[in-house]
């Protein structure tokens, strides 16, 4: 998933990452249309091959995010989409055909941060805090070619400090094992220090030093997309499709999805317990049985009579001299009370007797 305000080069970077044009039919909106624009979710599927292994990736874009004047809860549709994928997987996992489940869960979210501000904006903080428990967030510093190398370094330090300050949980690269070689450890260290990835995207091939490369041509020189001295594009691509793809999936399954699954099971358990308690109270009060209709007696009087009988039954059950088991049937309770309770003058006839007399 890619998220961030318009104009930060999300589409260009995606096309650069997967060497394709996913947005050739896209219609760009004018300023008036963007005023009332809502956040939409669009999906694109791309097939890539890495070292002989064919991969089918789904790219989820969020056009309209952060473009309105009032961006209150503009991230909600993104969070709802992630939850919907979790819900669908949970339903499929609980079904009969569990061997052929199609996994549409979001395993990674590239969040684009504007290079023109002084660190994170309030919207950036709200978005990442709202989603960091649902998806692996990888922050990206967009349009790094608009900054000098020293500015890129300062902004990275500033953004990392603010991420820690606001308690935002971004994707954490796994630590290297102690038996790993030094070269791999150095690569892992460089990867961690690259957060947020300073990226440049370009679909244009230019001439540089006698060779054709993807990049951007400026009056002062050429910026090469795949040159590690110019940006972190290569590091980001390798991380996504080579070195850490499986770990992104594992963290999604073991952490984010399990949290969602546990919440679902807890919610279902609470509903079942609540329903059982409600049924138990209904059985104890006797209201789960249909109210008998006594001819010549109004319904309100019938209900009043039943309540009085229930009160007598409960009162009889609390009497200390009664040591026998009580029954729910009103006739047995009447006989039982007559045998073990003190005789009372003119006892009120039971409900079924009233029915017989009325009939």
Secondary structure, 3 states (H helix, E strand, C coil): CEECCCCCCHHHHHHHHHCCCCCCCCCCCCHHHHHCCCCCCEEEEEEEEECCEEEEEEEEECCCCCCCCCCCCCCHHHHHHHHHHHHHHHHHHHCCCHHHCCCCCCCCEEEEECCCCCCCCHHHHHHHHHHCCCCCEEEEECCHHHCCHHHHHHHHHHHHHHHHHCCCCCCCCCCCCCCCCHHHHHHHHHHHHCCCEECCCCCCEEEECCEEEEEEEECCEEEECCCCCCCCHHHHHHHHHHHCHHHHHHHHHHHHHHHHHHHHHHHHHHHHHHHHHHHHHHHHHCCCCCCCCCCCCCHHHHHHHHHHHHHHHHHHHHCCCCCCCCCCCHHHHHHHHHHHCCCCCCCCCCHHHHHHHHC
